[in-house]
Amino acid sequence: MKTKMMLMLVSAVCLTWAAMGEESSILQRWCTRFDIGGSMPQNPTLSEIGGPVTGGDEMELSAGMQFDFAVGYRVTPWLTLEGELGFTFNEVDSVGDWSYPDSALSQMAMMFNVEFSYPRGPLVPFAGIGAGGVFSELSFGNYYDYYYSDSDGSGTDFVPAAQAFAGVRYEFNKQFSLGATYRFLATASQEWDVEWWNGADFKLGVDRVCIHSICLVISGRF
């Protein structure tokens, strides 16, 4: 009896090991992702504009564009770790009661993401979270000189950020999939030291910046 039990145990271990090895050999570990779509910002509350702001005024942002590029590593069929570089662009309609033509907020997100998926067929739902930082530029006005353009005034900042996302993709084969995703990005409070073309400058700050986006997702594996 003991011999039979031992043989059964060894057989089970060998079968499990073989199955894991087969799965590892057919699992394409590296993957890339490209997203493109629209961004819908929440109007951030002003905290400073040449001095503290306490009246609850907002910076009004219009809907804009977003695109992201990511490279990931599939730890298991359902768990992926990835690094992401994302860009959002939104025009600034007004800052409190003040407006300036051709103003915009551009943000570049550098994130580390953890994605969970449910691969039980060609239609694969997924969700994840990420953390990192956002480099932003707030610019006012724009002028062109032949092939060169510049703003009348601009300032930059770099702050921590976090995001959450969820969506679904259709896997045409093991190498290519197409889907859609919703993403929510939130930054810490931001402050820009805006420098103007004539040497003048002032500080402008907001409590935080939150961006909702819906994007088309194109993914590949290798």
C-alpha positions as CSV (number, residue, x, y, z in Angstrom):
1,M,0.0,0.0,0.0
2,K,2.8,2.4,0.9
3,T,4.5,1.6,-2.4
4,K,1.4,2.3,-4.4
5,M,0.8,5.6,-2.5
6,M,4.4,6.6,-3.2
7,L,4.1,5.8,-6.9
8,M,0.8,7.8,-7.1
9,L,2.4,10.8,-5.4
10,V,5.5,10.7,-7.6
11,S,3.3,10.4,-10.7
12,A,1.1,13.4,-9.6
13,V,4.2,15.5,-9.0
14,C,5.7,14.6,-12.4
15,L,2.4,15.4,-14.2
16,T,2.1,18.7,-12.4
17,W,5.7,19.6,-13.2
18,A,5.2,18.6,-16.9
19,A,2.0,20.7,-17.1
20,M,3.7,23.7,-15.6
21,G,6.6,23.4,-18.0
22,E,4.3,23.1,-20.9
23,E,2.4,26.2,-19.8
24,S,5.6,28.1,-19.3
25,S,6.8,27.1,-22.8
26,I,3.7,28.3,-24.6
27,L,3.1,31.4,-22.5
28,Q,4.4,34.5,-24.3
29,R,5.9,36.5,-21.5
30,W,6.5,39.9,-23.0
31,C,3.7,42.1,-24.2
32,T,3.3,45.6,-25.5
33,R,0.2,47.9,-25.4
34,F,-0.8,51.1,-27.2
35,D,-3.8,53.1,-26.1
36,I,-5.4,56.1,-27.9
37,G,-8.6,57.9,-27.0
38,G,-10.2,60.8,-25.3
39,S,-9.6,62.4,-21.9
40,M,-12.3,64.0,-19.8
41,P,-10.8,66.1,-16.9
42,Q,-12.4,67.2,-13.7
43,N,-12.0,70.9,-13.2
44,P,-9.3,71.2,-10.4
45,T,-9.8,73.7,-7.6
46,L,-7.4,76.6,-7.5
47,S,-5.2,76.8,-4.5
48,E,-2.9,79.7,-5.6
49,I,-2.7,82.3,-8.3
50,G,-0.1,84.9,-7.4
51,G,-1.1,84.2,-3.8
52,P,-3.5,81.9,-1.8
53,V,-7.0,81.3,-3.2
54,T,-9.8,80.4,-0.8
55,G,-12.9,81.1,-2.8
56,G,-13.3,77.7,-4.4
57,D,-12.5,79.0,-7.9
58,E,-11.6,76.4,-10.5
59,M,-9.4,75.9,-13.5
60,E,-11.7,74.9,-16.3
61,L,-10.3,72.3,-18.6
62,S,-11.8,71.0,-21.9
63,A,-11.9,67.4,-23.1
64,G,-8.8,66.4,-24.9
65,M,-6.6,63.5,-26.2
66,Q,-4.8,60.7,-24.4
67,F,-2.4,58.1,-25.6
68,D,-0.2,55.6,-23.7
69,F,2.5,53.1,-24.5
70,A,3.4,50.2,-22.2
71,V,5.8,47.2,-22.1
72,G,4.9,44.4,-19.7
73,Y,5.9,41.0,-18.4
74,R,3.3,38.2,-17.9
75,V,4.2,36.6,-14.6
76,T,1.3,34.2,-15.0
77,P,-1.6,34.0,-17.6
78,W,-3.6,36.3,-15.3
79,L,-1.0,38.6,-13.8
80,T,1.1,41.2,-15.8
81,L,3.6,43.8,-14.5
82,E,4.2,46.7,-16.8
83,G,5.9,50.1,-17.2
84,E,3.8,52.7,-18.9
85,L,4.4,56.1,-20.5
86,G,1.2,58.1,-21.0
87,F,0.3,61.6,-22.4
88,T,-2.8,63.8,-21.9
89,F,-3.5,67.1,-23.5
90,N,-6.3,69.4,-22.4
91,E,-7.0,73.0,-23.3
92,V,-7.5,75.5,-20.4
93,D,-10.7,77.5,-20.9
94,S,-10.3,79.7,-17.9
95,V,-8.4,80.1,-14.6
96,G,-11.1,81.4,-12.2
97,D,-12.5,84.5,-13.8
98,W,-9.4,85.0,-16.0
99,S,-8.8,83.4,-19.4
100,Y,-6.0,83.5,-22.0
101,P,-6.2,82.3,-25.6
102,D,-4.5,79.1,-26.7
103,S,-3.8,77.9,-23.1
104,A,-3.2,74.2,-22.3
105,L,-2.3,71.6,-19.7
106,S,0.0,68.8,-21.0
107,Q,0.8,65.9,-18.7
108,M,3.2,63.0,-19.1
109,A,2.6,60.0,-16.7
110,M,5.3,57.5,-15.9
111,M,3.6,54.6,-14.1
112,F,4.3,51.1,-12.8
113,N,1.1,49.0,-13.3
114,V,-0.2,45.7,-12.0
115,E,-2.8,44.1,-14.3
116,F,-5.1,41.2,-13.5
117,S,-7.0,39.4,-16.3
118,Y,-9.4,36.5,-16.7
119,P,-8.2,34.6,-19.8
120,R,-11.0,32.0,-20.3
121,G,-11.7,32.6,-23.9
122,P,-11.1,35.1,-26.7
123,L,-13.0,37.9,-24.8
124,V,-10.7,38.8,-21.8
125,P,-11.8,41.2,-19.1
126,F,-9.0,43.0,-17.2
127,A,-8.4,45.5,-14.4
128,G,-5.4,47.0,-12.7
129,I,-3.8,49.7,-10.6
130,G,-0.7,51.8,-11.0
131,A,1.6,54.3,-9.2
132,G,4.3,56.7,-10.3
133,G,4.6,60.3,-11.2
134,V,3.4,63.0,-13.6
135,F,5.4,65.7,-15.3
136,S,3.1,68.5,-16.4
137,E,3.4,71.8,-18.3
138,L,0.9,74.6,-18.1
139,S,1.2,77.0,-21.0
140,F,-0.5,80.2,-22.0
141,G,-0.7,81.5,-25.6
142,N,1.1,80.3,-28.6
143,Y,3.0,82.0,-31.4
144,Y,4.6,80.6,-34.5
145,D,7.8,81.7,-36.3
146,Y,8.1,79.7,-39.5
147,Y,8.7,76.1,-38.2
148,Y,9.2,77.2,-34.5
149,S,6.5,77.8,-31.9
150,D,6.5,78.8,-28.3
151,S,4.1,79.9,-25.6
152,D,3.8,83.4,-24.1
153,G,4.2,81.9,-20.7
154,S,4.7,78.5,-19.2
155,G,5.6,76.5,-16.1
156,T,6.3,72.9,-15.2
157,D,5.9,70.6,-12.2
158,F,6.5,66.9,-11.3
159,V,4.2,65.2,-8.7
160,P,3.2,61.7,-7.5
161,A,0.2,60.1,-9.2
162,A,-1.9,56.9,-9.1
163,Q,-4.3,55.3,-11.5
164,A,-6.9,52.6,-11.8
165,F,-8.1,51.0,-15.1
166,A,-10.5,48.3,-16.4
167,G,-11.6,47.1,-19.7
168,V,-12.0,44.2,-22.1
169,R,-10.0,42.9,-25.1
170,Y,-10.7,40.4,-27.8
171,E,-7.8,38.1,-28.5
172,F,-7.7,37.3,-32.2
173,N,-4.7,35.0,-31.6
174,K,-1.8,34.6,-29.1
175,Q,0.0,37.6,-30.6
176,F,-2.6,40.2,-31.2
177,S,-5.7,41.6,-29.3
178,L,-7.9,44.7,-29.6
179,G,-10.1,46.2,-26.9
180,A,-11.3,49.2,-24.9
181,T,-10.4,50.5,-21.5
182,Y,-11.5,53.1,-19.0
183,R,-8.8,54.8,-17.0
184,F,-8.8,57.2,-14.0
185,L,-5.7,59.1,-13.2
186,A,-5.2,61.3,-10.1
187,T,-2.2,63.4,-9.3
188,A,-1.1,65.2,-6.1
189,S,-1.5,68.9,-5.8
190,Q,0.3,70.8,-8.6
191,E,2.1,74.2,-8.7
192,W,3.5,75.9,-11.7
193,D,6.0,78.8,-11.6
194,V,4.8,80.5,-14.8
195,E,7.5,82.5,-16.6
196,W,6.4,85.0,-19.3
197,W,8.2,86.1,-22.4
198,N,8.9,89.6,-20.9
199,G,10.5,88.2,-17.7
200,A,7.5,88.4,-15.4
201,D,6.4,85.4,-13.4
202,F,3.7,84.2,-11.0
203,K,2.8,81.0,-9.2
204,L,-0.4,79.1,-10.0
205,G,-1.5,76.0,-8.1
206,V,-4.4,73.5,-7.9
207,D,-5.4,71.0,-5.3
208,R,-5.0,68.0,-7.7
209,V,-5.7,67.0,-11.2
210,C,-8.1,64.1,-12.1
211,I,-8.5,62.7,-15.6
212,H,-11.1,60.2,-16.8
213,S,-10.3,58.6,-20.2
214,I,-11.7,56.0,-22.6
215,C,-9.3,54.5,-25.0
216,L,-8.9,51.9,-27.8
217,V,-6.3,49.3,-26.7
218,I,-4.0,47.5,-29.2
219,S,-1.9,44.8,-27.6
220,G,0.8,42.4,-28.8
221,R,2.7,39.5,-27.3
222,F,6.1,38.0,-28.0
